[in-house]
């Protein structure tokens, strides 16, 4: 214990935990006891829910060569889905897997195999905001389609589009 100049009595908390490591976080749990949270690993980020910290995935990446159905993930803060040599038309873009939170980002990168391919079948969870959905790839060019999750409307809003010139 110690006393401040204004005569306020304070307690110093000591926590003897030999298993702790550099970067660990100590917090007071719901019972008032100090608890150690081991440092997370890349690409995790620290989140706090109801005052309790935890590590969660902040980045997810998936890569496929070609498919008629795109199935990205959307449960991380940042999600990337790469199509590296599209050899067929895209007839379906499925809702992202995982549980999105407001502001999650999804980047879809598509490069065809040298022949332009049609893109259709966007699920209703996707919403064109910045521009219309691209109807086709351009032969041999890379395109990026960026979305941001809007929890107020439960939609993945198209906010960016770019294509190699």
N, C-alpha and C positions, 0 to 999 in steps of 0.2 A: 504494500500500500504506500501511497505517497499523498501529500497534501499540496495543493496549488497555493499561490499567493492569496487568492480570495478565500482560502480555508476550505475549498472543496476537496473532499477526500476521494481519491481515485485508486483503482485496482490495476495492477500490472498482470496481464495474463502471460503465463509461461506454458509452453507446450513441448513436452519432451517426446519426440518421435524420431527414433533412430532410422526409420525406414524412409524418411523424407529425402527428397532430391532437389537439386537446383531447379528452380522454376515452379515447384509445387505451390499450390495455393491453399491457405488455411482459412476456413470460414466457420461461423457459428451455425450449427444446424438447428432444426426446429426444437430440439430439446435443450438448447443453450450450450451444448458441448462443442469444443473445437474439433473440426474434422479436416482431414487432409484430402485434397483433390490432386491427384498426380498430374503432372504437366501433360498436355495433349500432344498429339503428333500431327505433322502436316498431312492433309490440309484441313485439320479441324479448327474450329473457332469456339471461343468461350461464349456460352449463352447462359442467361439467368432466367429461370422460371419460378415464380412465387418465392423469390429470394434465394433459391438454391442454384449454384453454378454447376454447369456440366459442359462437357466437350461434345460438339456435334460436327458432322461433315460440312465443310463450307464449299467444297469444290468436287464436282463429279464430271468425269469425261468418259465418253464411249465412242468407239470408232468401228465403222463397218465398211466393207468394200462396196456393196451394192445390195439394194432390197427394194421391193415395191411398196413396202410399208415401213415408214420411219417410226421408231419407238424410243424417243428420248426420255431421259429422266429429268425430274424437276424438283426433287426434294431437298437439294442443297442450295446454299446461297448463290453459287455460280454453277451452271450446268452447261457442258459443251457436248455436242453430238456431231461427229464428223463422218461424212460419206465421201470416200476417197476415190472411187472409180465407178460411178453410177452407170450401170449397163442396161437399165430397164426404166420404164416410166414409173414415177411415184404415184400410186393410186390411193394411198392413205397415209395421213400423218396422225398418229395416235395421240391421245392425251398423254402428257408426260407422267411417268410413274413417280411414286413418292408423294409426300404431302407437302405442297408448296406453302410458303409463308409470304406475306405481302412484301413485294420488292425483289423476290428471287429473280435471277436472270437466266435466260436460256439462249444459247448461241448455237445455231445450226449452220454448219459449213458443208457445202455440197460442191463436188467437182465431178463432172461426168467423165466417161471413158473416151471422149473424143467425138461423141455424137450428142446433139441436143436431145434432152429428155423432158417429157411433160411432167408437171407437178400439179396434182389435184388431190381432192379428198381430205382437205383440212378439217379436223374435228371442230365442232362448234365451240370448244373451249378456247380456240385461237380466234383472235379478233384483229382485223386489219385496222390500224390506227394511223400510222405514219404514211402508209400507202397501201395499195392492193397487194395481195399475195402474188409472188412471181409465178406465171403460168408455165414457164419452161426454164431449163438451164440454157446457157449459151455454150456451144460446143467447145470443149477444152478449157473453159474459164471457171475460176473459183468464185462462188457466191457465198455471202454471209447473210443470214436472216436472224435478227435479234429480237427477243421478246422479254417483257418484264411482267411478272405476275401481279395482277390487280385483285386483291382479296375482296374489295368492296363489290366487285362485279363477278368474282370467280372466273376471271378470264386471263389468258396469256396474251397481252397486247403486243402487236407488232410495232416496235419502236425504231428499228433500224434495218436498212437493207443496203448492201454494197456488192458490187460485182467487179471482178477484174476487168480492166479495159484492154 
